[in-house]
Amino acid sequence: FAEAQVVKFIGKFLLDAREVGGLGLHEEQIGFINGTLGVGALLAGGVLGGILAARYGLRKWLLPMAAAMNLTNVTFLALAYFQPTNLVYVSLAVMIEKFGYGLGFTGYMLYMLYLAQGKHQTSFYAICTGFMTLGLILPGSLAGYPLKWLGYTGFFVWILIATIPSFWATWIVYRQMDPQFGRRTEAA
């Protein structure tokens, strides 16, 4: 719910002028920060998530993965509040958020695989990805309203509040999940 909203306006926030609450970066700077550093951090988070799930099982890491995906949005709140001019701070904040997203998204994808187990797993996985897309489109399409009403700092506070449904849903899933799912088993 929260991620679907925040992802719509990260680029706009980085690009918008400081007078309206943005960071006033140039497109080349945003391209490097998001496209190089951010992608690297996203991949690192995803790889680490896969390693952790394979070693310990998804259930053990599901709650930390959800926290990594949602709570790293604090970095954007900090950027909006402090409006740093030093690109190192901006880059670190974006990398932290992207790393957390990669870690959390790995957990989400593995949970979809968990749900899709069985005779028609390919079809069920396709249905899960359809619901995932719907879950991104609907909240994302309404995200402009809180941004308009609250400005960037207030919007990022709202995003942190909007993580509550994610934690609630993750807790429900965590309680019923097989602790061994995702864990790599050694061949005998």
Backbone as a chain_set.jsonl record, in Angstrom:
{"seq": "FAEAQVVKFIGKFLLDAREVGGLGLHEEQIGFINGTLGVGALLAGGVLGGILAARYGLRKWLLPMAAAMNLTNVTFLALAYFQPTNLVYVSLAVMIEKFGYGLGFTGYMLYMLYLAQGKHQTSFYAICTGFMTLGLILPGSLAGYPLKWLGYTGFFVWILIATIPSFWATWIVYRQMDPQFGRRTEAA", "coords": {"N": [[0.827, -1.192, 0.0], [1.811, 1.315, 0.907], [4.27, 1.429, -0.496], [3.438, 1.392, -3.141], [2.442, 3.935, -3.396], [4.576, 5.678, -2.759], [6.509, 5.108, -4.686], [5.576, 6.293, -6.978], [6.258, 8.978, -6.801], [8.931, 9.431, -6.184], [10.918, 10.089, -8.121], [9.916, 12.57, -9.001], [10.07, 14.023, -6.618], [12.861, 14.11, -6.23], [13.54, 15.651, -8.427], [11.947, 18.019, -8.397], [11.919, 21.555, -7.599], [13.633, 23.097, -4.815], [12.139, 25.043, -3.585], [9.534, 24.152, -3.636], [9.659, 21.983, -2.046], [11.114, 19.85, -3.042], [14.241, 18.265, -4.079], [15.669, 19.415, -6.099], [17.426, 18.289, -8.009], [19.435, 17.568, -10.924], [18.559, 15.953, -14.016], [20.584, 14.227, -14.913], [21.963, 13.707, -12.568], [19.996, 12.38, -11.077], [19.606, 10.19, -12.724], [22.084, 8.856, -12.435], [22.123, 8.393, -9.643], [19.71, 6.914, -9.151], [19.704, 5.06, -11.316], [22.207, 3.813, -11.383], [23.593, 3.628, -8.778], [21.303, 3.097, -7.219], [20.132, 0.866, -8.526], [22.174, -0.991, -8.192], [22.137, -1.249, -5.375], [19.539, -2.227, -5.054], [19.741, -4.728, -6.365], [21.666, -5.921, -4.69], [20.224, -6.084, -2.281], [18.187, -7.827, -3.099], [19.651, -10.161, -3.746], [20.804, -10.747, -1.247], [18.443, -11.209, 0.199], [17.527, -13.552, -1.07], [19.613, -15.314, -0.385], [19.397, -15.365, 2.427], [16.798, -16.431, 2.771], [17.164, -18.927, 1.573], [19.003, -20.079, 3.285], [17.859, -19.966, 5.891], [15.123, -20.216, 5.674], [12.052, -18.764, 4.527], [10.131, -17.84, 6.383], [11.484, -17.145, 8.769], [12.75, -14.785, 8.043], [10.786, -13.16, 7.056], [9.336, -11.067, 8.467], [11.502, -9.223, 9.124], [12.196, -8.628, 6.45], [9.88, -7.358, 5.502], [9.957, -5.135, 7.169], [12.331, -3.968, 6.258], [11.593, -3.241, 3.665], [9.558, -1.365, 4.127], [10.215, 0.439, 6.289], [12.503, 1.716, 5.468], [11.665, 3.859, 4.049], [11.857, 6.019, 5.637], [14.151, 7.301, 4.96], [13.479, 8.96, 2.808], [11.75, 10.729, 4.055], [13.581, 11.967, 5.751], [15.236, 13.171, 3.81], [13.378, 14.974, 2.684], [12.797, 16.588, 4.867], [15.311, 17.639, 5.776], [16.506, 18.477, 3.417], [19.132, 18.049, 2.03], [22.073, 19.302, 0.381], [24.302, 18.02, -0.355], [25.322, 15.546, -2.456], [26.199, 13.046, -1.682], [24.814, 12.375, 0.664], [22.213, 12.258, -0.321], [22.49, 10.216, -2.209], [23.223, 8.061, -0.515], [20.882, 7.822, 1.022], [18.978, 7.119, -0.949], [20.128, 4.718, -1.806], [19.947, 3.159, 0.537], [17.153, 2.951, 0.773], [16.538, 1.618, -1.64], [17.983, -0.77, -1.319], [16.63, -1.875, 0.889], [14.144, -2.146, -0.324], [14.753, -4.08, -2.297], [15.396, -6.277, -0.661], [12.962, -6.644, 0.723], [11.178, -7.031, -1.421], [12.057, -9.434, -2.446], [11.219, -11.168, -0.43], [8.47, -10.869, -0.789], [8.07, -11.874, -3.395], [8.891, -14.517, -3.01], [6.935, -15.31, -1.237], [4.721, -15.264, -2.929], [5.417, -17.428, -4.54], [5.195, -19.415, -2.619], [2.423, -19.383, -2.136], [1.58, -20.279, -4.607], [2.177, -22.941, -4.846], [1.66, -26.318, -5.905], [-0.541, -28.241, -8.058], [-1.245, -26.564, -10.256], [0.733, -24.541, -10.402], [2.042, -22.606, -12.041], [-0.055, -21.172, -13.225], [-1.323, -20.202, -10.901], [0.724, -18.617, -9.877], [0.866, -16.674, -11.865], [-1.643, -15.491, -11.507], [-1.248, -14.449, -8.949], [0.751, -12.504, -9.52], [-0.772, -10.801, -11.048], [-2.601, -9.833, -9.12], [-0.703, -8.551, -7.536], [0.115, -6.487, -9.248], [-2.294, -5.089, -9.513], [-2.512, -4.278, -6.87], [-0.505, -2.401, -6.822], [-1.274, -0.518, -8.738], [-3.826, 0.571, -7.97], [-3.55, 1.931, -5.29], [-1.424, 3.57, -6.055], [-2.542, 5.177, -8.025], [-4.015, 6.971, -6.6], [-2.238, 8.397, -5.109], [-1.402, 10.996, -5.6], [-3.143, 12.763, -4.356], [-2.714, 12.822, -1.406], [-0.104, 13.832, -1.549], [-0.473, 16.354, -2.737], [-2.068, 17.608, -0.784], [-0.464, 17.482, 1.523], [2.193, 18.153, 1.0], [5.74, 17.424, 0.43], [7.176, 16.592, 2.818], [5.077, 16.01, 4.655], [3.791, 14.1, 3.083], [5.648, 11.972, 3.075], [5.567, 11.324, 5.764], [2.92, 10.423, 5.858], [3.287, 8.164, 4.22], [4.795, 6.519, 5.889], [2.882, 6.0, 7.851], [1.08, 4.673, 6.255], [2.27, 2.228, 5.986], [1.328, 0.51, 7.88], [-0.876, -1.316, 7.211], [0.614, -3.162, 5.682], [2.369, -4.315, 7.539], [0.527, -5.525, 9.238], [-0.729, -7.4, 7.514], [1.533, -8.933, 6.875], [2.166, -10.024, 9.36], [-0.016, -11.746, 9.752], [0.401, -13.548, 7.64], [2.923, -14.528, 8.35], [2.396, -15.993, 10.702], [1.061, -18.277, 9.788], [2.748, -19.513, 8.009], [4.808, -22.078, 6.597], [7.712, -22.978, 8.265], [9.896, -24.046, 6.941], [9.745, -23.379, 4.29], [11.28, -22.288, 1.315], [13.786, -22.76, 2.209], [16.928, -24.05, 1.467], [17.605, -27.353, 0.713], [19.939, -29.889, 1.326], [21.189, -32.112, -1.073], [21.128, -35.624, -0.769]], "CA": [[0.0, 0.0, 0.0], [2.688, 2.485, 1.002], [5.276, 1.421, -1.567], [2.753, 1.737, -4.387], [2.273, 5.384, -3.423], [5.849, 6.402, -2.725], [7.262, 4.891, -5.919], [5.058, 7.208, -8.001], [6.724, 10.351, -6.673], [10.342, 9.553, -5.818], [11.593, 10.856, -9.166], [9.414, 13.956, -8.95], [10.644, 14.624, -5.417], [14.278, 14.401, -6.475], [13.633, 16.628, -9.509], [11.27, 19.289, -8.075], [12.719, 22.628, -7.004], [13.654, 23.166, -3.35], [11.086, 25.963, -3.14], [8.286, 23.394, -3.492], [9.926, 20.851, -1.164], [11.936, 18.826, -3.684], [15.682, 18.393, -3.889], [16.22, 20.211, -7.184], [18.534, 17.635, -8.704], [19.383, 17.52, -12.38], [18.204, 14.62, -14.522], [21.786, 13.398, -14.972], [22.241, 13.269, -11.192], [18.969, 11.396, -10.719], [19.905, 8.989, -13.496], [23.206, 8.151, -11.808], [21.743, 7.945, -8.296], [18.708, 5.838, -9.25], [20.003, 4.066, -12.34], [23.46, 3.1, -11.139], [23.715, 3.3, -7.358], [20.047, 2.509, -6.753], [19.979, -0.479, -9.09], [23.151, -1.837, -7.495], [21.629, -1.517, -4.031], [18.357, -3.076, -5.226], [20.238, -6.076, -6.651], [22.313, -6.44, -3.48], [19.153, -6.45, -1.362], [17.524, -9.014, -3.624], [20.54, -11.316, -3.606], [20.879, -11.061, 0.175], [17.166, -11.808, 0.565], [17.529, -14.931, -1.546], [20.566, -16.089, 0.422], [18.831, -15.543, 3.773], [15.666, -17.36, 2.68], [17.684, -20.265, 1.271], [19.726, -20.604, 4.437], [17.074, -20.053, 7.122], [13.697, -20.307, 5.381], [11.426, -17.444, 4.368], [9.385, -17.41, 7.571], [12.395, -16.508, 9.731], [13.154, -13.469, 7.563], [9.654, -12.437, 6.47], [9.085, -9.799, 9.174], [12.58, -8.271, 8.836], [12.125, -8.194, 5.052], [8.799, -6.373, 5.426], [10.458, -3.917, 7.815], [13.324, -3.362, 5.359], [10.902, -2.616, 2.538], [8.695, -0.26, 4.534], [10.799, 1.435, 7.19], [13.563, 2.49, 4.806], [11.077, 5.101, 3.528], [12.298, 7.09, 6.534], [15.209, 8.04, 4.279], [12.871, 10.034, 2.015], [11.283, 11.728, 5.028], [14.775, 12.725, 6.161], [15.63, 14.028, 2.688], [12.398, 16.052, 2.543], [12.889, 17.472, 6.025], [16.61, 18.322, 5.849], [16.858, 18.94, 2.074], [20.588, 18.19, 1.898], [22.614, 19.66, -0.927], [25.4, 17.105, -0.603], [24.842, 14.378, -3.201], [26.548, 11.814, -0.971], [23.687, 12.072, 1.557], [21.073, 11.874, -1.152], [22.81, 8.9, -2.768], [23.131, 7.062, 0.552], [19.468, 7.64, 1.37], [18.34, 6.361, -2.025], [20.674, 3.36, -1.784], [19.358, 2.462, 1.685], [15.77, 2.629, 0.437], [16.528, 0.614, -2.716], [18.444, -2.021, -0.725], [15.493, -2.377, 1.654], [13.125, -2.573, -1.285], [15.199, -5.344, -2.884], [15.267, -7.303, 0.367], [11.54, -6.869, 0.96], [10.52, -7.55, -2.616], [12.417, -10.851, -2.512], [10.278, -11.848, 0.455], [7.138, -10.838, -1.411], [8.079, -12.805, -4.53], [8.943, -15.871, -2.478], [5.613, -15.623, -0.685], [3.851, -15.621, -4.058], [5.761, -18.814, -4.898], [4.619, -20.24, -1.557], [0.99, -19.48, -2.404], [1.324, -20.911, -5.901], [2.562, -24.352, -4.842], [0.611, -27.275, -6.218], [-0.709, -28.792, -9.403], [-1.309, -25.501, -11.27], [1.533, -23.465, -9.815], [2.325, -21.535, -12.993], [-1.272, -20.357, -13.33], [-1.532, -19.499, -9.634], [1.741, -17.565, -9.776], [0.428, -15.604, -12.771], [-2.743, -14.793, -10.836], [-0.629, -13.664, -7.863], [1.397, -11.31, -10.071], [-1.861, -9.9, -11.438], [-3.045, -9.153, -7.903], [0.372, -7.651, -7.141], [0.027, -5.317, -10.121], [-3.488, -4.357, -9.08], [-2.165, -3.664, -5.593], [0.353, -1.249, -7.097], [-1.982, 0.467, -9.555], [-4.906, 1.262, -7.26], [-3.065, 2.96, -4.367], [-0.574, 4.505, -6.779], [-3.353, 6.131, -8.78], [-4.575, 7.964, -5.662], [-1.147, 8.956, -4.317], [-1.237, 12.433, -5.822], [-3.968, 13.542, -3.43], [-2.009, 13.17, -0.167], [1.047, 14.683, -1.859], [-0.981, 17.713, -2.955], [-2.576, 18.147, 0.479], [0.498, 17.457, 2.623], [3.562, 18.505, 0.62], [6.622, 16.262, 0.457], [7.454, 16.1, 4.165], [3.852, 15.377, 5.137], [3.539, 12.909, 2.27], [6.496, 10.881, 3.535], [4.997, 10.906, 7.053], [1.772, 9.602, 5.48], [3.788, 6.89, 3.702], [5.154, 5.687, 7.041], [1.613, 5.557, 8.443], [0.474, 3.746, 5.296], [2.915, 0.911, 6.07], [0.651, -0.309, 8.899], [-1.531, -2.503, 6.628], [1.622, -4.136, 5.238], [2.836, -5.056, 8.708], [-0.593, -6.346, 9.704], [-0.848, -8.535, 6.587], [2.729, -9.763, 7.004], [2.044, -10.762, 10.605], [-0.973, -12.825, 9.507], [1.083, -14.52, 6.781], [4.019, -15.097, 9.138], [1.857, -16.944, 11.678], [0.6, -19.518, 9.17], [3.699, -19.992, 7.008], [5.693, -23.212, 6.866], [9.048, -22.449, 8.564], [10.919, -24.612, 6.062], [9.592, -22.952, 2.897], [12.359, -21.486, 0.757], [15.071, -23.232, 2.723], [17.65, -24.966, 0.582], [17.899, -28.649, 1.323], [21.115, -30.522, 0.726], [20.932, -33.402, -1.722], [21.84, -36.718, -0.064]], "C": [[0.873, 1.259, 0.0], [3.66, 2.556, -0.172], [4.666, 1.804, -2.901], [2.574, 3.246, -4.515], [3.612, 6.111, -3.542], [6.606, 6.276, -4.043], [6.809, 5.841, -7.031], [5.736, 8.57, -7.974], [8.181, 10.51, -6.246], [11.094, 10.394, -6.845], [11.189, 12.313, -9.165], [10.001, 14.692, -7.758], [12.105, 14.997, -5.634], [14.451, 15.527, -7.49], [13.044, 17.988, -9.153], [12.196, 20.274, -7.376], [12.608, 22.607, -5.48], [12.533, 24.056, -2.811], [9.751, 25.24, -2.936], [8.496, 22.118, -2.676], [10.763, 19.748, -1.764], [13.408, 19.037, -3.414], [16.377, 19.13, -5.023], [17.402, 19.589, -7.899], [18.337, 17.707, -10.21], [19.083, 16.089, -12.823], [19.407, 13.692, -14.583], [22.124, 12.857, -13.585], [21.256, 12.184, -10.763], [19.229, 10.087, -11.461], [21.031, 8.183, -12.873], [22.802, 7.577, -10.45], [20.772, 6.774, -8.377], [19.166, 4.706, -10.154], [21.266, 3.28, -12.126], [23.546, 2.658, -9.683], [22.466, 2.592, -6.839], [19.845, 1.099, -7.258], [20.96, -1.441, -8.431], [22.683, -2.214, -6.103], [20.408, -2.433, -4.074], [18.779, -4.527, -5.474], [20.888, -6.703, -5.424], [21.268, -6.876, -2.458], [18.439, -7.713, -1.802], [18.366, -10.268, -3.464], [20.641, -11.721, -2.136], [19.583, -11.715, 0.655], [17.076, -13.258, 0.135], [18.452, -15.822, -0.738], [19.987, -16.383, 1.805], [17.672, -16.537, 3.767], [16.156, -18.777, 2.419], [18.367, -20.881, 2.49], [18.812, -20.884, 5.629], [15.579, -20.279, 6.905], [13.086, -18.912, 5.339], [10.777, -16.954, 5.658], [10.28, -16.671, 8.56], [12.699, -15.058, 9.336], [11.994, -12.631, 7.031], [9.394, -11.093, 7.152], [10.235, -8.803, 8.992], [12.584, -7.758, 7.392], [11.024, -7.158, 4.856], [9.233, -5.058, 6.054], [11.455, -3.203, 6.906], [12.647, -2.643, 4.206], [10.165, -1.348, 2.964], [9.399, 0.824, 5.338], [11.926, 2.235, 6.557], [13.001, 3.736, 4.114], [11.353, 6.288, 4.442], [13.376, 7.926, 5.849], [14.632, 9.187, 3.443], [12.278, 11.117, 2.908], [12.457, 12.6, 5.476], [15.24, 13.657, 5.041], [14.677, 15.216, 2.539], [12.532, 17.064, 3.676], [14.178, 18.292, 6.006], [17.033, 18.943, 4.523], [18.368, 19.127, 1.89], [20.993, 18.572, 0.48], [23.763, 18.738, -1.315], [24.849, 15.835, -1.262], [25.197, 13.053, -2.535], [25.396, 11.411, -0.06], [22.472, 11.605, 0.769], [21.295, 10.472, -1.71], [22.697, 7.81, -1.717], [21.684, 6.783, 0.93], [18.75, 6.804, 0.318], [18.839, 4.92, -2.026], [20.103, 2.544, -0.619], [17.933, 2.036, 1.354], [15.716, 1.543, -0.621], [16.994, -0.751, -2.195], [17.3, -2.665, 0.069], [14.38, -2.864, 0.759], [13.495, -3.92, -1.898], [15.05, -6.503, -1.913], [13.793, -7.656, 0.584], [10.831, -7.473, -0.233], [10.852, -9.027, -2.825], [11.479, -11.664, -1.639], [8.894, -11.933, -0.154], [7.053, -11.845, -2.562], [8.108, -14.261, -4.044], [7.605, -16.267, -1.855], [4.624, -15.962, -1.803], [4.148, -17.038, -4.537], [5.175, -19.796, -3.882], [3.129, -20.457, -1.798], [0.69, -20.317, -3.643], [1.673, -22.401, -5.936], [1.369, -25.25, -5.201], [0.563, -27.625, -7.688], [-0.657, -27.713, -10.494], [-0.482, -24.289, -10.848], [1.842, -22.329, -10.787], [1.13, -20.6, -13.134], [-1.508, -19.556, -12.057], [-0.508, -18.374, -9.451], [1.371, -16.388, -10.682], [-0.713, -14.804, -12.155], [-2.203, -13.921, -9.707], [0.033, -12.394, -8.397], [0.357, -10.312, -10.569], [-2.394, -9.135, -10.24], [-1.988, -8.178, -7.392], [0.308, -6.359, -7.961], [-1.177, -4.461, -9.759], [-3.234, -3.624, -7.768], [-1.216, -2.485, -5.731], [-0.419, -0.145, -7.81], [-3.008, 1.258, -8.747], [-4.4, 2.296, -6.243], [-2.2, 4.012, -5.065], [-1.36, 5.559, -7.528], [-3.957, 7.219, -7.886], [-3.495, 8.725, -4.897], [-0.95, 10.453, -4.498], [-2.026, 13.283, -4.84], [-3.267, 13.828, -2.112], [-0.778, 14.029, -0.42], [0.609, 16.136, -2.019], [-1.404, 18.364, -1.633], [-1.477, 18.358, 1.526], [1.881, 17.998, 2.274], [4.461, 17.287, 0.807], [6.873, 15.733, 1.865], [6.237, 15.394, 4.743], [3.522, 14.103, 4.382], [4.371, 11.733, 2.763], [6.12, 10.431, 4.951], [3.793, 10.002, 6.787], [2.219, 8.224, 5.0], [4.162, 5.972, 4.859], [3.91, 5.176, 7.763], [0.97, 4.485, 7.557], [1.159, 2.383, 5.271], [2.195, -0.02, 7.048], [-0.093, -1.495, 8.283], [-0.545, -3.575, 6.16], [2.12, -4.969, 6.411], [1.749, -5.977, 9.253], [-0.727, -7.592, 8.829], [0.346, -9.477, 6.718], [2.669, -10.601, 8.279], [1.093, -11.954, 10.438], [-0.318, -13.937, 8.685], [2.162, -15.259, 7.575], [3.522, -16.206, 10.069], [1.456, -18.279, 11.051], [1.618, -20.16, 8.222], [4.532, -21.171, 7.501], [7.113, -22.68, 7.106], [10.143, -22.957, 7.627], [10.837, -24.099, 4.627], [10.739, -22.017, 2.485], [13.729, -21.968, 1.161], [15.678, -24.242, 1.772], [17.918, -26.259, 1.346], [19.062, -29.275, 0.583], [20.713, -31.861, 0.131], [21.748, -34.48, -1.024], [22.631, -37.556, -1.022]], "O": [[0.681, 2.155, -0.821], [3.848, 3.617, -0.768], [5.311, 2.471, -3.71], [2.556, 3.776, -5.626], [3.755, 7.044, -4.332], [7.268, 7.22, -4.473], [7.59, 6.155, -7.929], [5.793, 9.253, -8.997], [8.619, 11.627, -5.972], [11.827, 11.312, -6.477], [12.034, 13.195, -9.312], [10.387, 15.856, -7.871], [12.531, 16.089, -5.256], [15.421, 16.28, -7.411], [13.585, 19.014, -9.565], [13.123, 19.889, -6.663], [11.605, 22.153, -4.929], [12.041, 23.839, -1.704], [8.927, 25.684, -2.136], [7.609, 21.265, -2.621], [11.099, 18.79, -1.067], [13.783, 19.891, -2.611], [17.563, 19.441, -4.915], [18.295, 20.306, -8.35], [17.222, 17.883, -10.702], [19.329, 15.136, -12.083], [19.274, 12.494, -14.332], [22.519, 11.7, -13.438], [21.647, 11.187, -10.155], [19.086, 9.006, -10.892], [20.946, 6.957, -12.791], [23.099, 6.423, -10.142], [20.99, 5.747, -7.735], [19.035, 3.533, -9.806], [21.39, 2.17, -12.644], [23.569, 1.463, -9.389], [22.562, 1.606, -6.108], [19.43, 0.222, -6.5], [20.608, -2.586, -8.144], [22.815, -3.366, -5.691], [20.261, -3.315, -3.228], [18.236, -5.446, -4.861], [20.684, -7.886, -5.149], [21.413, -7.928, -1.835], [18.12, -8.571, -0.98], [17.85, -11.321, -3.089], [20.572, -12.907, -1.815], [19.621, -12.67, 1.431], [16.599, -14.104, 0.893], [18.108, -16.966, -0.439], [20.076, -17.508, 2.297], [17.574, -17.386, 4.653], [15.62, -19.73, 2.984], [18.302, -22.095, 2.687], [18.959, -21.904, 6.302], [14.847, -20.509, 7.867], [13.543, -17.998, 6.026], [10.869, -15.771, 5.986], [9.862, -15.664, 9.13], [12.883, -14.204, 10.203], [12.206, -11.499, 6.597], [9.245, -10.08, 6.469], [9.971, -7.631, 8.728], [12.93, -6.604, 7.138], [11.212, -6.185, 4.126], [8.918, -3.986, 5.537], [11.43, -1.977, 6.794], [13.074, -1.558, 3.811], [10.156, -0.362, 2.228], [9.193, 2.011, 5.086], [12.274, 3.311, 7.045], [13.765, 4.577, 3.642], [11.111, 7.434, 4.063], [13.504, 9.12, 6.122], [15.226, 10.264, 3.376], [12.302, 12.295, 2.552], [12.335, 13.822, 5.566], [15.598, 14.806, 5.299], [15.119, 16.339, 2.294], [12.393, 18.267, 3.456], [14.141, 19.508, 6.198], [17.853, 19.861, 4.518], [18.829, 20.238, 1.624], [20.331, 18.206, -0.491], [24.15, 18.685, -2.482], [24.012, 15.14, -0.686], [24.553, 12.038, -2.802], [25.032, 10.236, -0.008], [21.79, 10.659, 1.164], [20.389, 9.638, -1.684], [22.139, 6.746, -1.986], [21.305, 5.63, 1.134], [18.001, 5.887, 0.654], [18.051, 3.995, -2.225], [19.808, 1.36, -0.783], [17.543, 0.899, 1.618], [14.909, 0.62, -0.502], [16.449, -1.78, -2.596], [17.039, -3.86, -0.068], [13.743, -3.878, 1.044], [12.646, -4.805, -2.007], [14.625, -7.592, -2.302], [13.429, -8.831, 0.622], [9.971, -8.339, -0.071], [10.022, -9.785, -3.326], [10.999, -12.721, -2.048], [8.223, -12.959, -0.044], [6.071, -12.578, -2.68], [7.432, -15.124, -4.604], [7.193, -17.424, -1.938], [3.785, -16.849, -1.642], [3.229, -17.772, -4.902], [4.716, -20.878, -4.248], [2.631, -21.577, -1.681], [-0.341, -20.985, -3.711], [1.478, -23.052, -6.963], [0.227, -24.966, -4.841], [1.487, -27.348, -8.452], [-0.074, -27.943, -11.553], [-0.946, -23.152, -10.928], [1.896, -21.174, -10.364], [1.288, -19.38, -13.16], [-1.852, -18.376, -12.115], [-0.837, -17.308, -8.931], [1.547, -15.232, -10.298], [-0.747, -13.578, -12.268], [-2.647, -12.787, -9.528], [-0.104, -11.327, -7.799], [0.585, -9.104, -10.514], [-2.616, -7.927, -10.322], [-2.32, -7.11, -6.877], [0.434, -5.265, -7.411], [-1.076, -3.236, -9.707], [-3.683, -2.493, -7.579], [-1.138, -1.651, -4.829], [-0.232, 1.035, -7.514], [-3.051, 2.485, -8.834], [-4.797, 3.458, -6.332], [-2.237, 5.191, -4.714], [-0.914, 6.699, -7.659], [-4.363, 8.272, -8.378], [-3.817, 9.616, -4.109], [-0.383, 11.109, -3.625], [-1.623, 14.403, -4.524], [-3.218, 14.991, -1.709], [-0.438, 14.873, 0.41], [1.253, 17.043, -1.492], [-1.124, 19.54, -1.401], [-1.545, 19.295, 2.321], [2.67, 18.277, 3.177], [4.012, 16.244, 1.282], [6.789, 14.524, 2.081], [6.358, 14.287, 5.268], [3.032, 13.137, 4.966], [3.864, 10.616, 2.863], [6.333, 9.27, 5.3], [3.654, 8.947, 7.406], [1.593, 7.22, 5.339], [3.878, 4.775, 4.816], [3.89, 4.039, 8.235], [0.392, 3.518, 8.053], [0.677, 1.47, 4.602], [2.438, -1.227, 7.035], [0.044, -2.607, 8.793], [-0.844, -4.766, 6.235], [2.276, -6.184, 6.294], [2.04, -7.093, 9.684], [-0.826, -8.708, 9.341], [0.178, -10.696, 6.675], [3.077, -11.762, 8.276], [1.374, -13.046, 10.931], [-0.466, -15.119, 8.995], [2.287, -16.48, 7.473], [4.172, -17.243, 10.2], [1.508, -19.31, 11.721], [1.368, -21.242, 7.69], [4.907, -21.242, 8.671], [7.664, -22.001, 6.24], [11.208, -22.347, 7.538], [11.741, -24.344, 3.829], [11.106, -21.093, 3.211], [14.726, -21.623, 0.528], [15.009, -25.175, 1.329], [18.396, -26.243, 2.48], [19.151, -29.196, -0.643], [19.991, -32.642, 0.75], [22.924, -34.276, -0.722], [23.287, -38.513, -0.61]]}, "num_chains": 1, "name": "protein.A"}
